Amino acid sequence: ASHYDSSGGQNSALAQELAAKLGARLKPVLMAQQDNNYDCGVFVLDATRALTARLAEAEPPTGRPLHLDTLVADRQALLDRLRPLIGSGP
């Protein structure tokens, strides 16, 4: 199991526990790091978007993880993408 962690290892123990329950070996993968304690959700969504885009472009899995160390998580860009789905808000 590839472990993408933007929070400097704060969830490594939980990820290891989950991998063990699934019978998987956990492999940390290079991932851009957030510089605050609240953008983890933005990183999760932007990382998922980057990974699925690579797969959609027919970048086949090679047994090596797709590194995300150059990922730029952008809260405003995410909001702009979501706005048509959630409306303009209050």
C-alpha positions in Angstrom: 0.0 0.0 0.0 1.3 3.4 -0.9 1.1 6.0 1.9 0.8 9.6 0.7 1.2 11.8 3.8 1.3 15.6 3.6 1.4 16.0 7.4 5.0 15.0 8.1 4.2 11.5 9.4 1.5 12.5 11.9 -0.8 9.7 10.7 1.9 7.0 10.1 0.9 4.9 13.0 -2.8 4.8 11.9 -1.7 4.1 8.3 0.5 1.2 9.5 -2.3 -0.2 11.6 -4.7 -0.1 8.6 -2.2 -1.7 6.3 -1.6 -4.5 8.8 -5.3 -5.2 9.1 -5.5 -5.4 5.3 -2.4 -7.6 5.1 -0.6 -5.0 3.1 3.0 -3.7 3.4 3.0 0.0 3.8 5.4 2.0 1.6 5.8 5.8 2.2 5.7 7.8 -1.0 7.3 11.2 -1.6 4.5 13.8 -1.0 4.5 17.6 -0.9 4.1 18.8 2.7 1.5 21.2 4.0 2.7 24.1 6.1 -0.2 24.3 8.4 -2.5 22.0 10.4 -5.7 22.6 8.4 -5.1 22.0 4.7 -4.9 18.1 4.9 -8.3 17.8 3.1 -7.1 20.1 0.3 -4.0 18.0 -0.1 -6.1 14.7 -0.1 -8.4 16.0 -2.8 -5.6 17.6 -5.0 -3.4 14.5 -4.6 -6.3 12.2 -5.6 -7.0 14.5 -8.6 -3.3 14.3 -9.6 -3.1 10.5 -9.3 -6.3 9.9 -11.2 -5.3 12.4 -13.9 -2.0 10.4 -14.4 -3.9 7.2 -14.7 -6.5 8.7 -17.1 -3.6 9.8 -19.3 -2.7 6.1 -19.6 0.3 6.3 -17.3 0.3 2.6 -16.4 1.2 1.5 -12.9 4.7 0.2 -13.0 5.0 -1.2 -9.5 6.6 2.0 -8.4 4.5 4.7 -6.7 3.7 7.9 -8.4 5.4 10.6 -6.4 3.6 13.8 -5.5 6.5 15.8 -4.0 5.9 18.6 -6.5 2.1 18.8 -5.8 0.8 22.3 -5.2 -2.4 22.1 -3.2 -4.4 25.2 -4.0 -7.4 25.9 -1.7 -8.8 28.7 -4.0 -8.5 26.5 -7.1 -10.3 23.7 -5.3 -13.1 26.1 -4.3 -13.4 27.3 -7.8 -13.7 23.8 -9.1 -16.3 22.9 -6.5 -18.4 26.1 -6.6 -20.5 25.0 -9.6 -21.4 21.9 -7.6 -22.2 23.5 -4.3 -23.5 26.9 -5.4 -22.1 30.3 -4.5 -22.9 29.9 -0.7 -24.1 32.6 1.6 
